Amino acid sequence: MTSVAVPMEIDPVQYSAWRNQPEAHPHVLLDIREPWEHAQTQIAGDVLIPMNEVPQRMAEIPADQDLIVYCHHGVRSFQVVYYLRQQGYTRARSLSGGIARWSAEIDSTVPEY
């Protein structure tokens, strides 16, 4: 039996569907932006671990669950997902387009900055 590779990214529409069925898609939402960015706006239910703190705080990031990582536009989160994958976090994915795309396509109540 071969395993199917988990994509590096998840688009906001697919992630929104996951959020609407948490029992079917249990996951952790990781915000890797800076604290000042998180104070501006966030996606409800996230855990904040700034990008530069991820290597030191790996013990706080579950490796046995789906992990959705986001930032402002999806660039930093993609880099963090790449790093996490190298560390064995095979179920990590970046939210494509970050919180900016989430706000534009899914939840306009999330302020843009």
N, C-alpha and C positions, 0 to 999 in steps of 0.2 A: 504494500500500500504506500503510495507516495503522498506526501503532505503538500498542501497548496500554500504557496508563499503569500504572506500577508502584504498587501500593498503598502508602500511607504506613506501614502496620503489617503485621506478620506475627505470627500467634498462635503460642504455644509448641508446639502439636502440629505445625503445618506446619514450624516451624523445627527441631524435633527430627528430622523426616523428612529435612530438608536435611542436618543433621549426620551422619545415618546413610548418606548418599550424597554424600560430599564431591566425588567426581569429577564427579557430575552437577550439583552446586550449589556450585561454588567461591565462597567469600565471605570477608569479613573480619568478625570479631565485635569491635565497639568498645564498651568499657565507659566511660561518661562520668561515672561516680560519682567521689567524692572518694577519695584514696588510703586514708584510714582505713576507708572502706566496702569497698574492694577487699581490704584486709587481712583483713576479717571473713569474706568469702566472695566467690567469683567463679565464672563459668562457664568451664570449662577451654578454653584456646586463645584467650582474649580478648586484646585490646590495650587498655591503659589510657591514655586521654587525658581528663583531667577536663574537664567541660563548659566551665568558664571559660578553658581553654587551647585549645579547638578552633580559634578563629579564628587564633591564632598558629602552630598546628601542622598547618595544612591540608596541607602538603607530605607529611606522614606518612600521610595518609588517601588511599588509591587511589580515583580517580574512575571507573576503568574496570572495577570489579568490583561484585558485589552487596555491600552493606554493611548489616549488622545492628547496630543501636545499642541498647544497653540501659542501664537505670539501676535504681533500687530498685522503683518502681511503674509506670514507663512514661511519666510526665509530662515529666520532663526530657529523656528520649530523644526523645520526640515533638517537643519544641521544637528539639532539635539537628537532627533529620531535616528539619524545616521549614527551618531555616537552611541546611543542606547542600544541600537541593533548590534554594534560591535561588542557591547558588554553583555549580550545575551538576552536583551529585551526584544524578543522576536515579534511581539504583538503590539509594538509601539507604532503609531501613525501620526503624521502631521495633519492638522486641520488646514486644508488647502485654502489659501487666501487669508488665513488668520481671522482675527476678530473683525477686521474691516469687512471682509467678505461675508462673515456671519451676520453682521449688522445690515449690510446691503441686501442680502438674499433671504435671511431667515427671521431676524428679530430687530426691527427698526427701533425698538425701545432701547437697544444697546447703543449708547452714544459713540459716535466716531470722534477720533482725535487726530 
